[in-house]
């Protein structure tokens, strides 16, 4: 879907005659096809990375119940901040 939209946008805004879907030069048609193929290749590579098992493991959230279990450094910082506020 986005490949079609970006190809149409390039044809409409970038190639002469501008603000028209007509393309005057045949070389520009080849450029548009190569642009579309490159965009398709990039989307396939990104989709392959998204399905990688290592990436999925890193995306999983920590299933801990408390803030102390999830982010011990943040918990320590908040504890020290509460102690400083209690002094005032």
N, C-alpha and C positions, 0 to 999 in steps of 0.2 A: 504494500500500500504506500509506504513512504517512498519507495523507489519510484513508483509512478508519479507521485506528487512532486518529487524533486526534479524528475526529468521534465515534466510539464512546466514547472516553474522556470527551469533553465531555458527551455525553448521559448517561453513567453517573455521573460525579462532580459535574457542575455544575447540571443541571436537575432540578427537582422532578418526581416523587419521587426523591430521591437513592438511589444504589446500585441503580438499576434502569434498564433501557434505555427504559422507557416515559417519554414526555414529556407532561405534563398540559396545558400551555398551547400553543395553536396558534402564538402569536407566537414562542415559543421554538423551534418547528420551523423557522420562517422564519429566525431568528437562526442556527440550526445550518446551514441551507442556505447562507446568506450567508457564514458562517465557512468552509465547505467550498469555496465558489467563490473566496474570497479566498486560501485556502491553495493552491488549484490554480493561480491566476494567479501567485502568488509563485514556485511551483516551476517554472512555465514560463519566467518571466523569468530565474531563476537558471540554468536549463538553457540558455537562449539565450546568457547570458554565458559559460558554460562552453565553448560551441562556437565562441566568437569566435576568429578567427585571431590577433589580437594577444595574447590571453591565452595561447594555446598557445605562442607564441614566447617569452613571458616565463617560461613553465613549464619550457622546455627547460633541461637542466643543461649546464653547461660541460663539454665533452669534453676537458679537459686532463688530462695524466697526473700532474702533480706538484702538491703543495700550493702551491708558489710560483706556478704558473700560475693556479690556481683562486682563491686568496685572497692576493694580494700583501701586503696590510696585516697579515694574520695571520702570514704567513711572516716579515715584518720584525719583528713583535713577538716571535715565538719566537726569532729570531736574537739579538735584543738580550737576551732573558731568558737564553739559553744563555751569552752573553758575561758577563753579571753573575754567573751561577752559577760560571763557570770562574774568576772572580777570587777566590772564597772557597776 
